[in-house]
C-alpha cells in the first residue's frame, strides 16, 4: 500500500484491505469486546425493570398491566427502531450511531427518575431509552459481522454473552441501588452507566468509509429507502426467511415475559427481594459459562447447514422449561428453572443471528434484520401487558409461565417442521436433477441443504 493510501486509510479508520475483507482478528477483538459490553447494557436492561415493579406500583398506584408497559415499550422500541437505525448507519456509520444510542438511552433512563406519572415513564425510560438501545445494539452486531466471516459463528456466540453478562450483573446492581437510593436514585445511576455505550462505540473503528448515499426524488427515494432497509422482497420470495421471521415473531410473544415476571413471582410468595434478584443473576451466569463453548461447537463444520435444527431444539427446551415454575414458588424450584432456562437461552442466543445469516444473502442481512426487528416489536409490545392483564384477573403467576411455554414451544415445533419439509423438498429436487442428468448425487446434497438460499427456495 502506498503512502497516500496509508494516509487515506488512517483518516477513515480503515483497517481492512482495499476490498474491505474481514481481518478475522486484530482490532476485531476490540470490536468484539465492545459489542459484548453494548449488548450487556442494552438487551439485558429491560429485564431489570422487574426489580422495581413493586416500587413503581406503589408510587404510581399502578396495576400489573400498567407497570408492565414500561419494559414492553422499552423492548418494542429497541426492535421497532431497526429501519431508522439502518438509515443512520448508512449515513453516519456504525460508530456514530452506537454513540448516539448511548446518549439517548442514558438520558431516557435518567429522565425517568424524575417522572411524576407512569405515562411519563412510558416516554422516557420506555420509548426514548428503548430507541437508544436499538441505536447501540444493532450497529454493534452489524460491524461485528464485517470484522468476522470465517469465525462469524464463534464471534456471534461470544458477543451474545453480553446479554448473559448483563442478566448476571445488572439485576444485582439494580437491587443494590434500590435498597440504598430507591427506584428514582437507581434510575439516575443506571442512566449514567448506560452512557458507557458511547465509549464502546468510539472503539468501533470502521473497516472502510461508507459510500455517499444517492439522492433520488422524494417519492422514489422513499420507496428505495423502504426496499433497502426493510427486506420485504425476502419476506415475499424467500421461504426460509419468511418461515424464520414468522417463528421468531411468534416466539417473542412469550420469550421475554418470564424474565420480567420471575422476580415478582418470587417476591409475591415470600422470597426476600435480594434473593429473588439472584435468580436472574444465576440465569445470566449459566449463559456466560455456556455461550462461548456453544459458539465453538456450533461453528464446527458438521453443523453447517444444520444450525436451524439445533436452534429449534434449543427453543423447544427453552419454552418447556417455563413449566418448571408451575410446580410452585419455592426458591429451589425457581433456581432450577433459572438454570435450565439460562442453559437453553445460551444456545438460542448463540444461534439466533447465525441462523438469520444462513437464510439470506450477506448483503441483505441488515435489511432482513431490520424487518425482523419491526415484526418482533409487535409481539414484544403485546406480551408483557397481556401477561399483566392475566395476572390482574387471576392473581396466579403460574398461568403466565404456562402460557409462555405454549407460545415458545409451538414456535419451535413450527420452525423445525417447516425447515425439515423445505429440506426434504430440496433433496427430492436434487435427486430428480441428478437422475435426469445421469450424475451421482453428492453426499452433501443428500444430507443437508446449502446454508445460503437458492432459487429453488424462493417462491
Secondary structure in CASP SS format (residue, H / E / C, confidence):
PFRMAT SS
TARGET T0000
AUTHOR 0000-0000-0000
METHOD secondary structure of the structure
MODEL  1
X C 1.00
X C 1.00
X H 1.00
X H 1.00
X H 1.00
X H 1.00
X H 1.00
X H 1.00
X H 1.00
X H 1.00
X H 1.00
X H 1.00
X C 1.00
X C 1.00
X C 1.00
X C 1.00
X C 1.00
X C 1.00
X C 1.00
X C 1.00
X C 1.00
X C 1.00
X C 1.00
X C 1.00
X C 1.00
X C 1.00
X C 1.00
X H 1.00
X H 1.00
X H 1.00
X H 1.00
X H 1.00
X H 1.00
X H 1.00
X H 1.00
X H 1.00
X H 1.00
X H 1.00
X H 1.00
X H 1.00
X H 1.00
X H 1.00
X C 1.00
X C 1.00
X H 1.00
X H 1.00
X H 1.00
X H 1.00
X H 1.00
X H 1.00
X H 1.00
X H 1.00
X H 1.00
X H 1.00
X H 1.00
X H 1.00
X H 1.00
X H 1.00
X H 1.00
X H 1.00
X C 1.00
X C 1.00
X C 1.00
X H 1.00
X H 1.00
X H 1.00
X H 1.00
X H 1.00
X H 1.00
X H 1.00
X H 1.00
X H 1.00
X H 1.00
X H 1.00
X H 1.00
X H 1.00
X H 1.00
X H 1.00
X H 1.00
X H 1.00
X C 1.00
X H 1.00
X H 1.00
X H 1.00
X H 1.00
X H 1.00
X H 1.00
X H 1.00
X H 1.00
X H 1.00
X H 1.00
X H 1.00
X H 1.00
X H 1.00
X H 1.00
X H 1.00
X H 1.00
X H 1.00
X H 1.00
X H 1.00
X H 1.00
X H 1.00
X H 1.00
X H 1.00
X H 1.00
X H 1.00
X H 1.00
X H 1.00
X H 1.00
X H 1.00
X H 1.00
X H 1.00
X C 1.00
X C 1.00
X C 1.00
X C 1.00
X C 1.00
X H 1.00
X H 1.00
X H 1.00
X H 1.00
X H 1.00
X H 1.00
X H 1.00
X H 1.00
X H 1.00
X H 1.00
X H 1.00
X H 1.00
X H 1.00
X H 1.00
X H 1.00
X H 1.00
X H 1.00
X H 1.00
X H 1.00
X H 1.00
X H 1.00
X H 1.00
X H 1.00
X H 1.00
X H 1.00
X H 1.00
X H 1.00
X H 1.00
X H 1.00
X H 1.00
X C 1.00
X C 1.00
X C 1.00
X C 1.00
X H 1.00
X H 1.00
X H 1.00
X H 1.00
X H 1.00
X H 1.00
X H 1.00
X H 1.00
X H 1.00
X H 1.00
X H 1.00
X H 1.00
X H 1.00
X H 1.00
X H 1.00
X H 1.00
X H 1.00
X H 1.00
X H 1.00
X H 1.00
X H 1.00
X H 1.00
X H 1.00
X H 1.00
X H 1.00
X H 1.00
X H 1.00
X H 1.00
X H 1.00
X H 1.00
X H 1.00
X H 1.00
X H 1.00
X H 1.00
X H 1.00
X H 1.00
X H 1.00
X H 1.00
X H 1.00
X H 1.00
X H 1.00
X H 1.00
X H 1.00
X C 1.00
X H 1.00
X H 1.00
X H 1.00
X H 1.00
X H 1.00
X H 1.00
X H 1.00
X C 1.00
X C 1.00
X C 1.00
X C 1.00
X C 1.00
X C 1.00
X C 1.00
X C 1.00
X C 1.00
X C 1.00
X C 1.00
X C 1.00
X C 1.00
X C 1.00
X C 1.00
X H 1.00
X H 1.00
X H 1.00
X H 1.00
X H 1.00
X H 1.00
X H 1.00
X H 1.00
X H 1.00
X H 1.00
X H 1.00
X H 1.00
X C 1.00
X C 1.00
X H 1.00
X H 1.00
X H 1.00
X H 1.00
X H 1.00
X H 1.00
X E 1.00
X H 1.00
X H 1.00
X H 1.00
X H 1.00
X H 1.00
X H 1.00
X H 1.00
X H 1.00
X H 1.00
X H 1.00
X H 1.00
X H 1.00
X H 1.00
X H 1.00
X H 1.00
X H 1.00
X H 1.00
X C 1.00
X H 1.00
X H 1.00
X H 1.00
X H 1.00
X H 1.00
X H 1.00
X H 1.00
X H 1.00
X H 1.00
X H 1.00
X H 1.00
X H 1.00
X C 1.00
X C 1.00
X C 1.00
X C 1.00
X H 1.00
X H 1.00
X H 1.00
X H 1.00
X H 1.00
X H 1.00
X H 1.00
X H 1.00
X H 1.00
X H 1.00
X H 1.00
X H 1.00
X H 1.00
X H 1.00
X H 1.00
X H 1.00
X H 1.00
X H 1.00
X H 1.00
X H 1.00
X H 1.00
X H 1.00
X H 1.00
X H 1.00
X H 1.00
X H 1.00
X C 1.00
X C 1.00
X H 1.00
X H 1.00
X H 1.00
X C 1.00
X C 1.00
X C 1.00
X H 1.00
X H 1.00
X H 1.00
X H 1.00
X H 1.00
X H 1.00
X H 1.00
X H 1.00
X H 1.00
X H 1.00
X H 1.00
X H 1.00
X H 1.00
X H 1.00
X H 1.00
X H 1.00
X H 1.00
X H 1.00
X H 1.00
X H 1.00
X H 1.00
X C 1.00
X C 1.00
X C 1.00
X H 1.00
X H 1.00
X H 1.00
X H 1.00
X H 1.00
X H 1.00
X H 1.00
X H 1.00
X H 1.00
X H 1.00
X H 1.00
X H 1.00
X H 1.00
X H 1.00
X H 1.00
X H 1.00
X H 1.00
X H 1.00
X H 1.00
X H 1.00
X H 1.00
X H 1.00
X H 1.00
X H 1.00
X H 1.00
X H 1.00
X H 1.00
X H 1.00
X H 1.00
X C 1.00
X C 1.00
X H 1.00
X H 1.00
X H 1.00
X H 1.00
X H 1.00
X H 1.00
X H 1.00
X H 1.00
X H 1.00
X H 1.00
X H 1.00
X H 1.00
X H 1.00
X H 1.00
X H 1.00
X H 1.00
X H 1.00
X H 1.00
X H 1.00
X H 1.00
X H 1.00
X H 1.00
X H 1.00
X H 1.00
X H 1.00
X H 1.00
X H 1.00
X H 1.00
X H 1.00
X H 1.00
X H 1.00
X H 1.00
X H 1.00
X C 1.00
X C 1.00
X H 1.00
X H 1.00
X H 1.00
X H 1.00
X H 1.00
X H 1.00
X H 1.00
X H 1.00
X H 1.00
X H 1.00
X H 1.00
X H 1.00
X H 1.00
X H 1.00
X H 1.00
X H 1.00
X H 1.00
X H 1.00
X H 1.00
X H 1.00
X H 1.00
X H 1.00
X H 1.00
X H 1.00
X H 1.00
X H 1.00
X H 1.00
X H 1.00
X H 1.00
X H 1.00
X H 1.00
X H 1.00
X H 1.00
X H 1.00
X H 1.00
X H 1.00
X H 1.00
X H 1.00
X H 1.00
X H 1.00
X H 1.00
X C 1.00
X C 1.00
X C 1.00
X C 1.00
X C 1.00
X H 1.00
X H 1.00
X H 1.00
X H 1.00
X H 1.00
X C 1.00
X C 1.00
X C 1.00
X C 1.00
X C 1.00
X C 1.00
X C 1.00
X H 1.00
X H 1.00
X H 1.00
X E 1.00
X C 1.00
END
